[in-house]
Every structure is written in structure tokens, then in C-alpha cells.
């Protein structure tokens, strides 16, 4: 959503939240206790990546749509968004980030088990390869993942991949087509803020912020 807002040209103020321990403010805005939550200047809140992506497209996408094209093209954008936000997240992002990053914060806060499940993390990384193979196939067949134009599908994929790449867990030499696509995304102005993010106590991989890697 941060990438999308930047592509739409919207400047926002960010509030840091810990998803595993939602604050009262998060619960007040979204009883599910889940982020992302977007709050308009008038106080109106829109919660959830799916609802928010549609809301932003309807309110900001007239000049620069991120769900572009005819009905079939838009359906493909939404299909690939779900691929990464649901399938990739469940199989790769969540297990890898939970076991390699979130566990240490949970342990420090004394709110749960802090020892990582290494088998779960390895399983997530094993699932990464077929996902990158599929991404490479899409990038080789099309100008962008969903078609001829940059879309929310590219931004969703790049957001998840950047989290894994931050940890240095991607062997890009095995995925040159996916690497070329990701380099294009990283070079966009909207991506600069993400490349400047640092997780306390977890240093990014040496090439993480490099545009030519």
C-alpha cells in the first residue's frame, strides 16, 4: 500500500505498529486488529489491503490507474495480487519473517515463545523457488507481471520479495529474469522509502538498497 500511495502521488504520515500486538488505536480503527489501515484527513478509515487497494484505485486512479485495462485485464491484476498477498504470504513471507524476525521481538517483549522453528523457515525458503520461477515466467512473457502496464500486481509482488531480499535469502543468480524485473521496480521513485527502512537489530543484506545488483 505504501508503494501504491507513492505511485498515486500521495504523501502520507506513517505510524509504526506491531501486527502481533495491535495497539488500542488499531483496534478502534479496525476491530480485526489488522493492518494496513489508511486514515483520511477527515478521520474516515479504510482497513485491509484488498479493500484499501480498491478504494485507492477508485478515488485516486483516474489519471494513473494501478488496476488498468478492460475487465479481463483488471481481473488478472487482482488474481496476481491475491497470488502474492495470500499464497506467497502463506507459503513464504509469513513463515520466513515470523521465524527469522518476529520471534526475536516476541521473545524480547516476553509475550510468547521466542525460539525460531528452523524447519518452518527452511520450508518457506524452499517454496520461494517455484514462486520466483513463476514470476520469471510472467516477466518474460509480458512487459509487467499482469500485462503491458505497471500494476498493483507488480507492487504486491515486489513488497513481499523485498522483505525476503532484505534478509539476503534470495539467490538471484538462479532467477535472472525475476532479478531484472525486480531491478526495474527497485529503480522507481516509489520504492526509495522501502529501501531506506531498517529493522532494529536486523541489518539488511549488502545489496538490498542497490539498484544494480
N, C-alpha and C positions, 0 to 999 in steps of 0.2 A: 504494500500500500504506500510505503514511503517512496518507492520508485515511481509508482503511478502518479502520485501527487506532484512529484518533481517534473514528470513528463507533461502533466497538465499545466504546469507553471504556477502551482500553488505553494506558498510558503507556510509552513506550519511550525508550531512550538511543540516539541516532544516532551512527554512525561514518561520517565522510566518506571516500569512495573515489572514485578517478578511473577510470571504466569502461574507458577506452582504455589504462590502465596498471594492471591489477589487482595489489593487494598480495599477499604470500605468504599473509596471513590469509584473503583472499578465495579464493585457490586451494585452501587447505586445507579451507575450508568447502564450496566448490563447484568441483570440478576444471574446470568450463567457464569459470571466471573471470568469471562474470556476476552482476550484482546484479539485483533485490534479494535479500538474504539475511536471514532472520529467525532469531534465535537465542533459544531459550527459556532460562529461568533455569537449567535443568538441563544446558545445553550442546547440546541437540538443535537441529539447524539444518534449516530448510526453505528451499530456494532456487528462484528463478524466480517471476515474477508469477502465472502460471497456477496452478502448484502451491500457491503461498502463498495465493492468494485462496480456493481450495477448502479448504485447511487451516484458515484463519481462520474461514471460514463454518461448517465442521463443528465447530470447537472453541469458537467464540465467538458464533455467530449464532443461538442458540436464542431469545433474548429479542428481539434486534433483527437479523433477517436482512437481509443485503445481496444475497442471491440468493433473493428471495422468490417465493411463489406456487406454482402447480402445475408439473408437469413442463414443459409448453409455455411457461409464463411464465419459468421458470428458463432454458430453452433460449434464449429471446430475450435475457435478460440476458447470457448467455455469448456469443451471436452479436455483440452490440454491443460487449462488452468486446474481442473479437477484432478488430472493425472498427477500433477506436481503437488498441489495443496492437499490431496487426500492420499493417493497411492505412494508417491515418492516420500511424503512426510511420514507415513506409517511404516514404510519399509526401510528408509534410510535416515532421514533427518531426525526424527524423534528418538530412535534408539541410540544413534551416534551422539547426538547432543546431550541426551539425558545421562548416558553413562560416562561420557568424557568431560562434560562441562557442568551440567546442572547438579550432579551428585555432590560436587565439592561445595556448592553453595548451600545445599540442603544440609550437609554434614556440619558446615560452619555455623548454620543457624540452629542446629540441634533439633530440626523438625522431622528427621527421618533417617533412613539408612543411607550412609554416605559412601559405602564401598561400591565401586563400579562393577557391573556384570560384564566381564570382558567377552564372554561368549556372545552376549546380546549385541555388543558393539561390533564384534567381528562379523556377525551375521548381517548387520546393517551395511557394513562396508562391502560384503560380498554381493549384496543386492545392488550396490551402486553401479557396478559394471554394466549389467543389462540396461539400466536406465540411461547411462551415458551412450551406450550403443544405439538405443532408440532415438535419443536426442540427436546424435550424429547423423542418423538416417534422415530425420526430419530436416536438419540443417543442410544436408547435401541435396535433398530433393526440392527445397523451397528457399526463397530469399530469406524468410524468417520462419520460425517454427510453425506458425499456423497458416502462412501464406505469403503474400507479396509485401505485407506491411508489418512493421513492429507492432506487437500487440501485448495485451496482458498475459498471454501465454509465455512470451519471452521473459517478461518481468517476474512472473511466478517461478519459472524455472531458474532464472538467474539468482533470485533471492535464496532459494534452497541450496543451490550449488555453492553460492558464496559462503554459506555457513560451514559447509564441509571443506571447502577450499581454505578457509581461514585456519582450520586445524591441520592443513597440509596432508589431507587424506586422499587426494586425487592424483593419480599418476597420469598426467596429461599426455605423456609420450604415447600412451596406449589409445588415446582418443583425440587425434589431431583435428578432426572435423569439429567435434564439440569444443575443442580449445579455441579454434578460430572464431566460432560463433560467440563463445564467452568473452573473448578479447574484444569483439565488437561491442558487446553490451557494456563491458567494463569501461570502455572509452567514452561512453555517453556521459554528459554532464550530470544527469540524474543519479549516476552511480557513485559520484565522488564522496558523498556523505557516508555511504556504507563502507567505502574503503578506508575511511578515517576512523571508523568505530573500533574500539579496543575492549575486549572482555577483561575486567580486572583479574590479574593473576594468570591469564592465559594469553601468551604472546601469539600474534598471527604468524602464519608461515612466511618465509623470507620473500616469496614472490607475490604475496596476497595483494598488495596495493600496486604492483607493477602492471602497466597496461600492455607491455610487450614481454610476455613471459614464456 
